[in-house]
């Protein structure tokens, strides 16, 4: 976890709140009871304010945040130990302040820092109390020195040490859960952004379909008629073929847009996913997109996976995934397709290629509409795949590394027959 500028500010503010609470509590005790709190204790507490001013100055400079937090925690340990000493050691009540230092280390720095701070707190308190007990340093505190047995003193030290490390352990556990929750929230936010883009793409798709589809079909049909009726030479015929092929490409893009829009009424029936996949592979082979250097393997050919869904949706899903896998292997490679059905009736579809793979930043954007990792891509294929999986309330996972290939796993819930 990286330490940011806001973390430093939070630590400074937390310290000011704690110190202010201590001063207010001390004043209340001073004026409402007969207990005596020495001025040295007040002066030491006020020194926290002076150090906070220095910390704020360093915070404004905005440099070396990890070093700033580490230094603050270390100085706090020194001041807390001094405060514990002048308040009578274990007979005082300030040694609980070590806990706040441990909490700060866990939240702002790391697990390791929390345990190190707990260890330093235990060493500081234990050494101080031992030195006071054996009179290597004079007793300094309110009232008369109270006699305490060595066993009771060691017991109290042990309990304090246990509390320090327990606080470190539980804070590390809580902060780890918090960090995971934050990561999940960020992932959910990205998912929401993608869905918003999908919704926007759907609106654009509806408009484009009405504005472009019919004129484009008319242009393509007219060109084909002219090509057949006119006596064209080879170059002119090639130009006509380009117009027709490009019209088909644009028409395909429009169809992809429409798939991002509201799917409309879908007809669901019992379908065989294996047959659909084999049919898709046959279409890719006949279109010339699969060359002799590409191999398709896996258990799909020996399994019959029945599912209750829409035939055309799964044709689109397989077509887009397989085409992307083939594009990722321009020089050939192996595509592995495995189907599995568990006891709950869930279907797992696994597609793994040995292609160029993706870096982490590209992998995070793979489902964004209009974003493509290929030069000739429109960035709609995987967005359509994602939408189809969402329609079935399924899950899709992507694992990829540069030059190591890509693995896509789709998990579909049980479909009712």
N, C-alpha and C positions, 0 to 999 in steps of 0.2 A: 504494500500500500504506500503510495507516495504521499509525502507530507506537503500540504499546500499552504498558501499564505493564510487562508481563512482558518486553518487549524491552529496556527500560531496565535492569531487574534483570539480564538476561543479559549486557548490556554491562559492568555493574559487576563481576559475578562473573568474566567472561572477563578483565578487566583485572587483577583480584586474582590469578587463576591465573597469568597471564603474568609479573606483577611478582614473585610468590613464586618462580616457576621461575628468574627471572633472579638473584634474591638467592641462592638455593640454589646455582645454577651458579657465581656469583661467589665464594661462600665456598669451594666445592670447588677452584676454580682458585687462590684466594688461599692456601690451606693445603696444596695438593698440588703446586704448581709454584713456580717462582721469579718468575712474572709478578706485576706489581704493579698493583693496582686501587686508585685513590685513594679516600679517604673521601668526597670530593665526589660520586663516582659513587654510592656507597651512600646518601648523604643525598638525592640527587636521586631515586633509585629509591624511597626511603622516602616521599618527598613524594607519590608516586602513592597511597600508602596514606592519607595525610592528605586528599587530594582525594577519594578513594573514600568516606571518612566523610561528606564534604560532599554527595557525590552520593547517598549512601544517605538522608541527611536530606531532600534535595529529592525523592527517590523516594517517601518516606513521605508527603510532602505530596500527591503524586498529581496534579500539575498540569503542563501544558505539556510533554508528553513529547518532542515533536519538538524543542523549544527545548533541553530538557535534553540530549538525545543530541547535538545540533549543538554545544552548548557543550563537552560532554565530548570530542568528537572534536577540536575546535579547541585546547583546553587540552592534550590529548595530543600534538598536533602541536608545540606550543611546548616541552613537556617533552622530547619525543623529540629535537627539534632541539638543545636545550641539552645533552642527554645525548650526542648525537653530537659536539658541539663539545668537551666536556671529556674525551671519550675519544679525541680525535685526528682527528676528521673521517673521511675515507675509510680512514685507517689503523686505526680502531677497528672494532667489529663490531656497533654498536647501530643503524646506519641501516636494518637489516632490520625494525626495529619499525614503520617507516612502513607496511609491508604490512598489519599487523593493523588499523591505523586505516582503511585502504582497505576491507578486508574488512568491518569493522563498519559503515561507511557504506553499503556495498552491501546487506548483509543487513537492516539495521534501517531505513535511510532510503529511498534510491531509487537508480536508475541514475545520475541526474544528480549526486547527492551523492557517489557513488563516484568519478566522473571529476573532480569539483571537488576532492575530497580527494587524489586522485592528482596533480592539477596543483599543489595547495598543497604537497604533499610534495616534488615535483620542484623547485619554486621555492625552498623552504626549504633543501633539501640543496644544490642548485646554488649559491645565493647564499652560503651558509655556506662551502662549500669554496672558492669563488672569493675571498671576502674573506680566508680564511685563507692561500690561496696567494699572493696579492698583498700580504699582510701589512697589510691594512687593520685587521684584528683580530689580536691576538697568538695564536701557537700555544699551545694549552692541552691537554696530553695527557700520557700516560705516556711516559717515555723521552725520547730526543733527537728533534728534528724531522728527519724523513726527507726527503731531496730527491726530487722526482718531477717529471718533465717535464710541460709544459703539455699536450702531446698525450695523454699517458697519463692525466692527471687528467681531461681532457675526455672521453676514452673511458670512463673509469670512471663519470663522471656520466651520460653518455649511456646506458650499460648499466643504471644504477640507474633512470633515467627510464623506459626501455623496460620494465623489470620492473614498475614502479609501474602503468603504463597497461595492461600485459598482465594483471596481477592484477585491475585494475578491470574489464577486458573479460570475462575468464573468470568472475569472481565474478558479474558482472551476468548473464551467460549462465546460470550455474548457479542463481542465485537466481530467475531468470525461470522456468526449468524447474521449480524447487521450488514456486514459487507456482502454476504451472499444475497441478502434481501435487496440491497441496493443494485447489485448486478442484475438480479431478476427484474427489478423495476426498469432498469435501463434497457434490458432486452425487450420487456413488454412495451416500452415507449417506442423502440425501433419497430416492433411489430405493428404498433398502432400507426406509425408514420407510413409504413408500407401499405397498410390497408387503406389509409387516407389517399395515398397516391393511386392505389388500385381503383378507388371510388372515382377519383378525378379522371383517371384514364377511361373509366367506363362512360362518363359523361362525354368526353371527347370522342370516344368510339361511336356513340350514337349519332353525334352530329356529323362525323366524317362519313359514316355509312350512308346517310341520306344525301350528303352533298357530293360524294365522289363515286359511290358504287355504280349507280345507273349510268352516268356519263362515261365512266371507265369501261363498262361492259359494251356500251355503244361504240366507243373508239376501237376496242379490241375486235369486236365483230366486224366493223367496217373494214378494218385493215386486212382481216383474213379474207373477206370477200374480194377486196381489191387485189390481193396477192394472187388469188385463184383466177381472176378474170383478166388482169392486165398481163401483157407479155413483158416480164421483167427479166433483166439480166442477173447474173449471179450476185453482184454487189448490191443491187437494189432489193433482191429477194432476201439477202442477209439482213439488210436494214429493216425490212418488214418483219422478219423473224425476231429481231431485237425488240421491236415495238410490242409484238405479241407477248414475248417472254417477260419483258419488263412490266407489261400490264398485268400479267398473271402474278408477278412478284408483289406488285402494289395491292392487287386484289387479296393476296394471301395476308398481307399486313393488315388490311381492313378486317379480314376475318378474325385475326388475332385480337384486334381492338374489340371486336364484338364479343369475343369470349371473355374479355375483362369486364364487359358490361353485364347487366342483369341477364342471367342465363335463360330466363323465360321458362316456359313449360318444358320439363324434361320427362322423358319416358323411361321408367326404371323397370328392369326385368332381370332375370337370372342370366348372368353372362359368364363366359369362361375367359379369365384373364390371360391364360396361356395361349389360347387361340388368337386373341387380339394382339398379343405381343408377336407371335409368329407372323401374323398378317402384316404387321408394321415392319418387321424385318424384311419381309418379301418385297414390300413397296420400296424400302430404302435400297435394296439390292437392284431392283429393276430400274430405279432412277439413276443408278450409277454412283450414288454417294458412298457406297461401301466397296472399296477396292479389294484386291486380292491379299493385301497385307494386313487386313483387319480380320480378327477372329472373334466370334461370339461363343462364349461357353457359359456353363452354369447348370443348375438343376431344373431350370424352367421347362426344358424340353421333355422332361420325364414326369412332370407334375400337371395335375389338372386342378386349377384353383377356381372354384365357383364363387361368384360374388353377386350381390344384388345391387345393381347400379345402372348407369347410363352408358350405353355402348360408345357413343361418339365422344363422351368425355374421356374415357380411358384410351381411345384412339389418339386423342390430342395429347394426353399425358405421356403415353409411350413415345409418340412421334417426337415431341419436343425434347424429352430426356435423351433418347437415342441419338437424335441429330446433334445435340450438344456434345455428347460423348464422342461421336465421330469427328466433329470439328476439332475436338481437343486432341485428336490423334491423326494429324495430317500425314504423317509418315508411316501410319499403320500402328497396330498395337492389339491389345486384348480387352474386350469388353465382357465382364462377368455379370450375368443376370441370375439372381437366386430368388426363388419364391418360398415363403414359409407361412404356415398357418398354425397358430398355437391353440392350446386347449380352450382359450376364451373365445376363439373364433376370429381373433385379430389376424389381419393379413400383413405380412412384412415383405416389401418389395425392395430388393437391393440391386443397385446398379454401380459397378466399379470399373473404371477405365484406367488405362496405363498412360494417359496423355500428359499434357503440359502442366496440369494442376493449376492452382490459384494461390495467390498470397492472401493473407488474412483480411486485408482491406477489401479485396475483390470478393472474397467469400461472403463477407457481411452484406454486400450489395447485390448478391446474385438474384434475389427475388424482386428487386426494384424495377418497376416498369421503365422502359427506355434506357436501361443500363445494360450494356452487353460487353462481354470480355472478348468478343471476336469483331474483327474489322467489318465484316459484312452482316453483322447481326443487328436486329432492330430492338433488342432488349425486351422482347415480349414473351418469348417461349417459356422461360422459367417462371415469369409472373403468372402465366396461364396455369402452369403446373401447380403453383402455390395456391391459386384460387380454387382449382379443382379439389385439391387435398383439403382445403378449408371447408369446401361445400360438404364434404363427407365427414367433417369433424375429425380429420386425421392429423398426423404429425409428419413432418419432414425434417430430416437431419442431413447436414452436408459436412463432410470431412475432406479436406484437400490440402496438399502441400505442393509447392512449385516443383516441377519435374518428377513428381511421384504419383501423379494421378488424382482422381477425384472419386469419392464414394458418396452416393446418395441413397438414403434409406427412407422409405415411405412406410408408415404404419397406419393401416386403415382399421377402424373399429368393425366389429362384427356387423355384417349386413343381413337384414332379415330377408328370408326367402318369400 
